[in-house]
Amino acid sequence: MIVAVTTAAPTRVAGLERLAARTWRGLEEEPYGDWLLRAAAGSPGGPTRGW
């Protein structure tokens, strides 16, 4: 599969990140500068586990 690499406008990326933060909430959230740290208990498991 070939994936084109493009540069997205920073405002569009920031808007997408804000939307994701509102719709995929963590059990714990903490602002850290311009970042929003989100966490939940446990590990992802399954094929994303890496071993």
ABEGO torsion letter per residue (X at the ends): XBBBBBBBBAAAAAAAAAAAAAABBBABBBBBEABBBBBBBEBAEEAAAGX
